[in-house]
């Protein structure tokens, strides 16, 4: 009986996470500064990732993978989707990542609006109560 296939049965890219980030960035035709701007971070942070001085946190890793058109698993472990050679794939990934970020921002904005509406309602009710009390004492 053969062993079940898993992601670990694939041939791994033995480069470091920093090396894979650099290769994917170069394949996507981004400079370090361009990638940093798209991610909303400092260029020094991208440089630190690429040189192995630090690693991206999970939320940045997901965004990074989207912008670079690779899988987060490939960035972390060297298994899965490596950099795309097709420029259109990279562009589509950038648009998809931007859309996801916009949807997340939209959701957070809606939640903030709901909280503000609740606060306004509570303040209006308190003001009416105070006005009623003041009218009752006159």
Buried (B, 14 or more C-beta within 10 A) or exposed (E): EEEEEEEEEBEEBEEBBBBBBBBBBBBBEBEBEBBBBBBEBEBEBBBBBBEEEEBBEEEBBBBBBBBBBBBBBBBBBBBBBBBBEEEEBBEEBBEEBBEEBEEEEEEEEEEEEEEEEEEEEEEEEEEEEEEEEEEEEE
